[in-house]
Amino acid sequence: MTRISSALLLGALLCSTPAHADPQFLSRFEGSFRGSGSVQREQDSSPRRVSCTVDGTLAGENRLRIAGTCRAAVIVRREIGADIRFDPGSGRFSGSYTGSTRGVSQLSNGRLRGDTLTFTLTYPVVVHGDRTAVMTIRNEGGGAFSLSVTDQVDGASRRTSDISLGRI
């Protein structure tokens, strides 16, 4: 093979996008999950411990819905959820996230690398000084996954949500 042919083949392999979402990856989030973690609200000086239950449902080959609740202490209860879509044409994930008291956030530029799906999260209003953060959903294997949000708080990168869940 000539150098030019090799370079073109390598370029085609590196630039190609998947034809569809990995069905096995999305199906890992089907079912009921329970777990705990911490959430840092903008008005609080320290994170709150939370316990959560969620249900994941495939809503087609390229769409996943996650819905549930998180509780802090006995009286604080918050609905959480994500609606994640995969675009086979672009090879990217997008969607929406519910969990903040500020409203529904948008998820964009989602990329799957191995067992980790990373999004740009855009809040509907300013939170921690800006409107953007990074959401990461990581499949931990064995029926477990984690969901975290990393934001800039007072100039430093900080996990403002960090929840680990296991299949029940």
N, C-alpha and C positions, 0 to 999 in steps of 0.2 A: 504494500500500500504506500502511495506517495505521501510526502509530508503534508501536502495540501489536502488530500483526501482524509488523512488521519486527523488533521486540525478541524475540518468540516464535520466529521463524524463526532469528534469530541465536543465541538460546539453544539451540535444538535442534541446530544445526550444531556449536556449541562443545562440547556435552555428549555428542554421539554417540560411540560406540566402534566400532572396526572389526568387521566381521562375521567375519573370519578373519585368521589371520596372513598377512602378505605372502609368498606362496610363493616369490617371487623372492628375498626377503631370506634366508629359511631355506636355500634351495638354494645360496646363495653359499658356504656352509660345508660343502657336500658335497665329498668327495674327500680327497686327501692333501696335507698341508702340512708345511713345515719352516721353522724360524726360530730366533731366539735372543733373549735379553734378560737380565733380572736378577731375582733373587728375594732378598728380605731375610727371613732366618729370625730368629725371636725371640731366639735365643741368640747370633747373630752380630752383631758390631759394624758390619760393612759388607756390602752385597749381594754375592751370588755370581752370576757369569756362568753362564748355562745355555744349552744348545742343546736344541731340542725337535722332535719329529715327532708329528703327530696325524692322525687320520682322522675325517672328519665324515660321518655317515650320517643321512638323513632316515628317521625311524621312523614315518611317517604324515604327513599334511598339517600337523599342528600340533605335531610333536615332532622334536627334533634331538638326536642323540647325538654327542659329540666324545670320542675316547679316544686316548691316546698316552703318550709318556714324555718326560721332561726329564732331561738329564744335566748335572752340574757336575763338572769335572775328569774323571778317568778312572773313578773308582770309585763316585761317587754317582749313583744312578739312582732316579727317582721316577715312579710312574704318575700321570698327570693325566687329567682328564676332566670333562665336564659333560653332564647330561641336562636339556634345556630343553624345557618344555611351554608352549603358548599356550592360554589359555582364551578362546574367542570370546565367551562371555557377559560376562566382565568386561573383556576387552581387555587383560589382563595376562599377563605371562610369569612362570613359576616353575620350580623344579627343584632340582638338587643339583650340587655341585662337589666333585671329588676332587683333592687336590693337597697338602694339609697332612698332616703326620705325625700330627696330632691327630684325624683322622677326616674323615668326609664332612660338608661344610657345606651348609646349606640356602640356596637362592636364592629370594627373594620380592620382591613389588612391582615386578616387571620392567616397564620402560616402553621402548618403541621410539620414538625421535625421530630421524627421518632415517635415517642409517646407524649409529646408536649405540643399543645396548641396555644399559640400566643396571639393576642389581639391588641390593637389600639382601642382603648375605652374612652369614649367622649361623653362626659356628663352633660346634662341639659343646662346646667348653670355652673358657675365657678365653685370649685371645691378645693380646699387646700391651696388656694392662690391661682389655680388655672382650671381648665376644663378637661385635661387629658390625663390618662394613666395607662398602665399596662395590665391586662388581665391574662393570667396563665392558667390553663386547665391541663393538669398532668395526670395521665393514667399511671397509677403506681403498680398495677398488676394485682393479681389475686382478688379481683372484685373491689379494688380501692382506687379512689382518685382524690386529687386535691385541687382546690380553686383558690387562687390568690390574686390580689390587686396590689400593685406597687405604684406609689405616687410620690411626687416631690412634696415634701413637707418641710417648711422652713429651710429650703435649699438642699435638703438631703433626701436621697432615695429611701423610702420606707414602705414596708408592707403594711397597708392599711386594712387588708382582709387576708386571713390565712386560715382556711378551713380544710380539714381532712375528713373524708367520708368513706365508709365501707358498706358493702352490700349486706342487706338484712334479709 
